């Protein structure tokens, strides 16, 4: 059974747009990130991205993970580790 899930993008039928309200903004970010991380899309894009673009994405995501998750949440939710020492 897969460890990761991307079901939101498959089920969401609401508005996709940014700047309307906080709830729509949050859902749009989830929608965009799940669409963006699609294996076929990433395979097409990652080789075309500059070193700076790759670094920018990595730094942004790493910073957000550090700021908004505890160490145990990082291991459980991001790394999908069943236990952490």
C-alpha positions in Angstrom: 0.0 0.0 0.0 1.4 3.4 -0.9 2.8 5.5 1.9 1.9 8.9 0.3 -1.5 10.2 -0.6 -2.6 12.8 -3.0 -6.4 12.4 -2.8 -7.4 16.0 -2.3 -6.7 16.9 -6.0 -8.7 13.9 -7.1 -11.8 14.8 -5.1 -11.8 18.6 -4.9 -14.4 20.2 -7.0 -14.4 23.7 -5.5 -13.0 26.9 -6.8 -9.3 27.1 -7.7 -8.1 30.6 -7.4 -6.1 32.8 -5.1 -7.0 36.0 -3.2 -10.7 35.3 -2.8 -10.6 34.2 0.9 -8.4 32.2 3.2 -10.3 28.9 2.8 -10.1 29.0 -1.0 -6.4 30.1 -0.8 -5.6 27.1 1.4 -7.4 24.7 -0.9 -5.9 26.2 -4.0 -2.4 25.8 -2.5 -3.1 22.1 -1.7 -4.5 21.6 -5.2 -1.5 23.3 -6.9 1.1 21.4 -4.8 -0.6 18.1 -5.5 -0.9 18.8 -9.2 2.7 20.1 -9.3 4.1 17.0 -7.6 2.6 14.6 -10.1 5.3 12.2 -11.2 4.9 12.8 -15.0 4.8 16.6 -14.5 7.9 16.5 -12.3 9.8 14.3 -14.7 9.1 16.7 -17.5 10.0 19.8 -15.5 12.8 19.0 -13.1 15.5 18.6 -15.8 14.5 22.0 -17.3 14.7 23.9 -14.1 17.8 25.9 -13.3 20.0 25.1 -10.3 18.7 28.3 -8.7 15.1 27.2 -9.3 15.8 23.8 -7.7 17.5 25.5 -4.8 14.6 28.0 -4.4 12.0 25.2 -4.2 14.1 23.1 -1.8 14.9 26.0 0.5 11.2 27.2 0.6 9.9 23.8 1.4 12.6 23.0 4.0 12.0 26.4 5.7 8.2 25.8 5.9 8.7 22.3 7.3 11.1 23.6 9.9 8.8 26.5 10.9 5.5 24.7 11.1 6.2 21.1 12.2 7.7 19.8 15.4 10.5 17.2 15.0 8.1 14.3 15.7 5.6 15.7 13.1 8.4 16.1 10.6 9.3 12.4 11.0 5.8 11.1 11.1 4.1 13.3 8.4 6.9 14.2 6.0 9.4 11.3 6.3 6.6 8.8 7.0 8.8 7.2 9.7 6.8 4.9 12.0 9.1 5.8 14.9 11.8 8.3 15.7 14.7 7.9 18.1 
